[in-house]
Amino acid sequence: MVDVTSDDAVQPADSPSVRVGVDASPDPRPGADRSAEGDRAAAPAWSGGTLIPGSGVADLTDRDALMGLALAEARAALATQDVPVGAIVLDAVGRVIGRGRNRREADGDPTAHAELLAVREAAATLGQWRLEGCTLVVTLEPCAMCAGALVLARLPTLVIGASDPKAGACGSVLNVVQEPRLNHRVDVETGVRAQECGEELRAFFRARRRGGASA
């Protein structure tokens, strides 16, 4: 997650979502389902999502629905005056095993980005640091810190809503997740519900400017 302080800082894709990167097919290691803790439980686990009938898991092929889950997290960040960025991690069978939303203002923590919080919760759910077989869905292109964490977690698949041409590290400014000198590369899909994801951010910063608050 990064600061987006002007309308032109978010670049929604006009075209349908695009996949870039390498084919990743690690051995899936599904983890047990776990409830969100604390005030994050207020965001419904499947709000805006699509369930496979009778299975209790999400349809991993329905990227729009998965982004809806991340958008629900992003909107919940508004309650603490945090920048509305949200993320979820799903295991290989489609269970949400980690959720996060920007909590820098709420926690006074410069590293409390949506992606990092979702990755930490997913690792705790699985009981291991490797997120093999998992998919992270996030409303805004990750920054360098978060992109590095995804490489370290061995995450195979990343789904992005809006791109960030000022600080994005998954193809916009840098491409940390597909850096050939690193020991892992992430398969990336961009532009999923990009206009909607970008508008959440633009509306937030328009309101802050009207109120005279600094980002």
C-alpha positions as a LaTeX table, in Angstrom:
\begin{tabular}{lrrr}
\hline
Residue & $x$ (\AA) & $y$ (\AA) & $z$ (\AA) \\
\hline
Met1 & 0.00 & 0.00 & 0.00 \\
Val2 & 1.21 & 3.48 & $-0.82$ \\
Asp3 & 0.09 & 7.06 & $-0.41$ \\
Val4 & $-2.07$ & 8.33 & $-3.25$ \\
Thr5 & $-2.51$ & 12.05 & $-2.74$ \\
Ser6 & $-3.85$ & 13.25 & $-6.07$ \\
Asp7 & $-6.40$ & 12.12 & $-8.60$ \\
Asp8 & $-3.71$ & 11.35 & $-11.17$ \\
Ala9 & $-1.77$ & 9.16 & $-8.77$ \\
Val10 & $-4.03$ & 6.19 & $-9.44$ \\
Gln11 & $-4.12$ & 4.78 & $-12.93$ \\
Pro12 & $-7.15$ & 2.54 & $-13.50$ \\
Ala13 & $-6.81$ & 0.23 & $-16.47$ \\
Asp14 & $-9.34$ & 0.88 & $-19.22$ \\
Ser15 & $-8.86$ & $-2.56$ & $-20.75$ \\
Pro16 & $-9.88$ & $-5.90$ & $-19.24$ \\
Ser17 & $-7.55$ & $-7.45$ & $-16.69$ \\
Val18 & $-4.17$ & $-8.53$ & $-18.01$ \\
Arg19 & $-1.96$ & $-11.34$ & $-16.78$ \\
Val20 & 1.80 & $-10.95$ & $-16.84$ \\
Gly21 & 4.66 & $-12.96$ & $-15.43$ \\
Val22 & 5.54 & $-16.60$ & $-15.04$ \\
Asp23 & 3.42 & $-19.70$ & $-14.67$ \\
Ala24 & 3.56 & $-20.74$ & $-11.03$ \\
Ser25 & 2.34 & $-24.18$ & $-10.03$ \\
Pro26 & 3.65 & $-25.03$ & $-6.58$ \\
Asp27 & 2.24 & $-27.83$ & $-4.48$ \\
Pro28 & $-0.90$ & $-26.44$ & $-2.84$ \\
Arg29 & $-0.89$ & $-26.38$ & 0.93 \\
Pro30 & $-4.39$ & $-25.33$ & 1.96 \\
Gly31 & $-4.73$ & $-24.01$ & 5.47 \\
Ala32 & $-7.55$ & $-24.15$ & 7.95 \\
Asp33 & $-10.18$ & $-21.44$ & 7.80 \\
Arg34 & $-9.83$ & $-18.82$ & 10.52 \\
Ser35 & $-12.10$ & $-16.02$ & 11.68 \\
Ala36 & $-10.88$ & $-12.42$ & 11.54 \\
Glu37 & $-10.01$ & $-10.95$ & 14.92 \\
Gly38 & $-10.89$ & $-7.68$ & 16.59 \\
Asp39 & $-12.67$ & $-4.94$ & 14.72 \\
Arg40 & $-11.75$ & $-6.51$ & 11.37 \\
Ala41 & $-14.51$ & $-9.05$ & 11.97 \\
Ala42 & $-16.91$ & $-6.26$ & 11.01 \\
Ala43 & $-16.09$ & $-6.84$ & 7.33 \\
Pro44 & $-18.17$ & $-9.85$ & 6.19 \\
Ala45 & $-16.00$ & $-12.75$ & 5.07 \\
Trp46 & $-17.78$ & $-13.08$ & 1.73 \\
Ser47 & $-19.19$ & $-9.60$ & 1.20 \\
Gly48 & $-19.36$ & $-9.12$ & $-2.55$ \\
Gly49 & $-17.89$ & $-12.54$ & $-3.22$ \\
Thr50 & $-19.05$ & $-15.62$ & $-5.08$ \\
Leu51 & $-19.31$ & $-18.98$ & $-3.35$ \\
Ile52 & $-19.26$ & $-22.34$ & $-5.07$ \\
Pro53 & $-22.67$ & $-23.73$ & $-4.04$ \\
Gly54 & $-22.42$ & $-26.11$ & $-1.10$ \\
Ser55 & $-18.63$ & $-25.79$ & $-0.77$ \\
Gly56 & $-18.09$ & $-22.80$ & 1.54 \\
Val57 & $-15.20$ & $-21.55$ & $-0.59$ \\
Ala58 & $-14.78$ & $-18.80$ & $-3.17$ \\
Asp59 & $-14.54$ & $-19.35$ & $-6.91$ \\
Leu60 & $-10.90$ & $-18.46$ & $-7.61$ \\
Thr61 & $-11.66$ & $-17.90$ & $-11.28$ \\
Asp62 & $-14.14$ & $-15.09$ & $-10.52$ \\
Arg63 & $-11.62$ & $-12.28$ & $-10.16$ \\
Asp64 & $-14.27$ & $-9.55$ & $-10.02$ \\
Ala65 & $-15.93$ & $-11.21$ & $-7.03$ \\
Leu66 & $-12.62$ & $-11.71$ & $-5.27$ \\
Met67 & $-11.79$ & $-8.04$ & $-5.74$ \\
Gly68 & $-15.14$ & $-7.29$ & $-4.11$ \\
Leu69 & $-13.82$ & $-8.88$ & $-0.92$ \\
Ala70 & $-10.73$ & $-6.68$ & $-1.03$ \\
Leu71 & $-12.88$ & $-3.61$ & $-1.68$ \\
Ala72 & $-14.93$ & $-4.40$ & 1.44 \\
Glu73 & $-11.70$ & $-4.29$ & 3.45 \\
Ala74 & $-10.68$ & $-1.02$ & 1.78 \\
Arg75 & $-13.97$ & 0.66 & 2.64 \\
Ala76 & $-13.69$ & $-0.48$ & 6.25 \\
Ala77 & $-10.42$ & 1.48 & 6.50 \\
Leu78 & $-12.39$ & 4.73 & 6.21 \\
Ala79 & $-13.65$ & 4.27 & 9.77 \\
Thr80 & $-10.14$ & 5.01 & 11.07 \\
Gln81 & $-9.36$ & 7.75 & 8.51 \\
Asp82 & $-6.91$ & 5.42 & 6.80 \\
Val83 & $-6.29$ & 5.40 & 3.06 \\
Pro84 & $-8.84$ & 2.90 & 1.63 \\
Val85 & $-6.71$ & 0.01 & 0.45 \\
Gly86 & $-7.75$ & $-3.57$ & 1.16 \\
Ala87 & $-6.32$ & $-7.02$ & 0.55 \\
Ile88 & $-7.22$ & $-10.68$ & 1.03 \\
Val89 & $-5.26$ & $-13.92$ & 0.75 \\
Leu90 & $-6.97$ & $-17.11$ & $-0.42$ \\
Asp91 & $-5.58$ & $-20.61$ & $-0.17$ \\
Ala92 & $-5.43$ & $-23.09$ & $-3.03$ \\
Val93 & $-9.06$ & $-24.15$ & $-2.63$ \\
Gly94 & $-10.48$ & $-20.64$ & $-2.31$ \\
Arg95 & $-10.77$ & $-20.08$ & 1.45 \\
Val96 & $-9.97$ & $-16.62$ & 2.76 \\
Ile97 & $-7.06$ & $-17.19$ & 5.16 \\
Gly98 & $-5.92$ & $-13.60$ & 5.55 \\
Arg99 & $-7.44$ & $-10.13$ & 5.39 \\
Gly100 & $-5.96$ & $-6.70$ & 5.73 \\
Arg101 & $-6.73$ & $-3.05$ & 5.28 \\
Asn102 & $-4.54$ & $-0.02$ & 5.69 \\
Arg103 & $-4.13$ & 0.65 & 9.43 \\
Arg104 & $-1.28$ & 3.15 & 9.58 \\
Glu105 & $-3.42$ & 5.82 & 11.22 \\
Ala106 & $-5.25$ & 3.35 & 13.44 \\
Asp107 & $-2.06$ & 1.69 & 14.71 \\
Gly108 & 0.48 & 4.47 & 14.28 \\
Asp109 & 2.56 & 1.96 & 12.32 \\
Pro110 & 4.24 & 2.94 & 9.03 \\
Thr111 & 4.37 & $-0.71$ & 7.97 \\
Ala112 & 0.66 & $-1.42$ & 8.59 \\
His113 & $-0.19$ & $-1.74$ & 4.90 \\
Ala114 & $-3.11$ & $-3.87$ & 3.78 \\
Glu115 & $-0.96$ & $-6.45$ & 1.99 \\
Leu116 & 1.41 & $-7.00$ & 4.90 \\
Leu117 & $-1.43$ & $-7.46$ & 7.37 \\
Ala118 & $-3.16$ & $-9.95$ & 5.06 \\
Val119 & 0.08 & $-11.87$ & 4.50 \\
Arg120 & 0.83 & $-12.01$ & 8.24 \\
Glu121 & $-2.62$ & $-13.36$ & 9.00 \\
Ala122 & $-2.40$ & $-15.92$ & 6.18 \\
Ala123 & 0.97 & $-17.16$ & 7.43 \\
Ala124 & $-0.44$ & $-17.48$ & 10.95 \\
Thr125 & $-3.42$ & $-19.40$ & 9.61 \\
Leu126 & $-1.20$ & $-21.82$ & 7.71 \\
Gly127 & 1.36 & $-22.05$ & 10.48 \\
Gln128 & 4.22 & $-21.38$ & 8.07 \\
Trp129 & 5.80 & $-18.48$ & 6.23 \\
Arg130 & 5.55 & $-19.95$ & 2.74 \\
Leu131 & 2.28 & $-18.97$ & 1.05 \\
Glu132 & 2.55 & $-21.64$ & $-1.64$ \\
Gly133 & $-0.64$ & $-22.20$ & $-3.59$ \\
Cys134 & $-2.10$ & $-18.88$ & $-2.36$ \\
Thr135 & $-3.50$ & $-15.84$ & $-4.15$ \\
Leu136 & $-3.34$ & $-12.26$ & $-2.86$ \\
Val137 & $-5.99$ & $-9.83$ & $-4.14$ \\
Val138 & $-5.38$ & $-6.12$ & $-3.46$ \\
Thr139 & $-7.16$ & $-2.95$ & $-4.53$ \\
Leu140 & $-3.97$ & $-0.95$ & $-5.25$ \\
Glu141 & $-0.64$ & $-1.99$ & $-6.75$ \\
Pro142 & 1.75 & $-2.85$ & $-3.89$ \\
Cys143 & 4.66 & $-0.60$ & $-2.95$ \\
Ala144 & 8.28 & $-1.78$ & $-2.82$ \\
Met145 & 7.99 & $-2.93$ & 0.79 \\
Cys146 & 4.88 & $-5.00$ & 0.19 \\
Ala147 & 6.12 & $-6.36$ & $-3.14$ \\
Gly148 & 9.29 & $-7.53$ & $-1.43$ \\
Ala149 & 7.22 & $-9.27$ & 1.24 \\
Leu150 & 5.27 & $-11.15$ & $-1.44$ \\
Val151 & 8.51 & $-12.43$ & $-2.95$ \\
Leu152 & 9.79 & $-13.49$ & 0.47 \\
Ala153 & 6.50 & $-15.30$ & 1.17 \\
Arg154 & 6.86 & $-17.24$ & $-2.11$ \\
Leu155 & 3.38 & $-16.09$ & $-3.12$ \\
Pro156 & 2.55 & $-17.51$ & $-6.57$ \\
Thr157 & $-0.32$ & $-15.25$ & $-7.67$ \\
Leu158 & $-1.09$ & $-11.54$ & $-7.23$ \\
Val159 & $-4.31$ & $-9.87$ & $-8.45$ \\
Ile160 & $-4.28$ & $-6.04$ & $-8.57$ \\
Gly161 & $-7.08$ & $-3.51$ & $-8.96$ \\
Ala162 & $-5.73$ & 0.00 & $-9.67$ \\
Ser163 & $-2.12$ & 0.55 & $-10.68$ \\
Asp164 & 0.03 & 3.20 & $-8.99$ \\
Pro165 & 2.18 & 5.07 & $-11.52$ \\
Lys166 & 3.95 & 7.05 & $-8.77$ \\
Ala167 & 5.06 & 4.29 & $-6.41$ \\
Gly168 & 3.83 & 0.92 & $-7.67$ \\
Ala169 & 6.45 & $-1.84$ & $-7.46$ \\
Cys170 & 4.71 & $-4.49$ & $-9.54$ \\
Gly171 & 5.32 & $-3.02$ & $-12.97$ \\
Ser172 & 4.58 & 0.72 & $-12.75$ \\
Val173 & 7.73 & 2.24 & $-11.23$ \\
Leu174 & 9.58 & $-0.92$ & $-10.23$ \\
Asn175 & 8.88 & $-4.58$ & $-10.83$ \\
Val176 & 10.09 & $-6.21$ & $-7.65$ \\
Val177 & 7.77 & $-9.20$ & $-7.95$ \\
Gln178 & 9.30 & $-10.25$ & $-11.28$ \\
Glu179 & 12.90 & $-9.21$ & $-10.75$ \\
Pro180 & 14.95 & $-11.96$ & $-12.45$ \\
Arg181 & 17.84 & $-11.64$ & $-9.98$ \\
Leu182 & 15.61 & $-12.67$ & $-7.07$ \\
Asn183 & 14.89 & $-16.28$ & $-6.19$ \\
His184 & 11.11 & $-16.11$ & $-6.73$ \\
Arg185 & 8.78 & $-14.41$ & $-9.21$ \\
Val186 & 5.08 & $-13.75$ & $-8.80$ \\
Asp187 & 2.45 & $-14.23$ & $-11.50$ \\
Val188 & 0.57 & $-10.91$ & $-11.73$ \\
Glu189 & $-2.89$ & $-10.03$ & $-13.01$ \\
Thr190 & $-3.75$ & $-6.33$ & $-13.25$ \\
Gly191 & $-6.77$ & $-4.14$ & $-13.91$ \\
Val192 & $-9.46$ & $-6.08$ & $-12.02$ \\
Arg193 & $-12.26$ & $-3.60$ & $-11.19$ \\
Ala194 & $-9.57$ & $-0.95$ & $-11.60$ \\
Gln195 & $-11.92$ & 2.00 & $-12.09$ \\
Glu196 & $-13.83$ & 1.18 & $-8.91$ \\
Cys197 & $-10.67$ & 0.63 & $-6.88$ \\
Gly198 & $-9.17$ & 3.87 & $-8.12$ \\
Glu199 & $-12.30$ & 5.87 & $-7.43$ \\
Glu200 & $-12.28$ & 4.79 & $-3.77$ \\
Leu201 & $-8.87$ & 6.40 & $-3.43$ \\
Arg202 & $-9.67$ & 9.51 & $-5.45$ \\
Ala203 & $-12.84$ & 10.15 & $-3.43$ \\
Phe204 & $-10.88$ & 9.78 & $-0.18$ \\
Phe205 & $-8.27$ & 12.34 & $-1.17$ \\
Arg206 & $-10.81$ & 14.75 & $-2.60$ \\
Ala207 & $-12.56$ & 14.71 & 0.78 \\
Arg208 & $-9.28$ & 15.26 & 2.62 \\
Arg209 & $-8.38$ & 18.21 & 0.46 \\
Arg210 & $-11.78$ & 19.79 & 1.10 \\
Gly211 & $-11.21$ & 19.29 & 4.81 \\
Gly212 & $-7.70$ & 20.69 & 4.69 \\
Ala213 & $-6.10$ & 17.50 & 6.04 \\
Ser214 & $-2.64$ & 16.37 & 4.94 \\
Ala215 & $-2.17$ & 12.86 & 3.49 \\
\hline
\end{tabular}
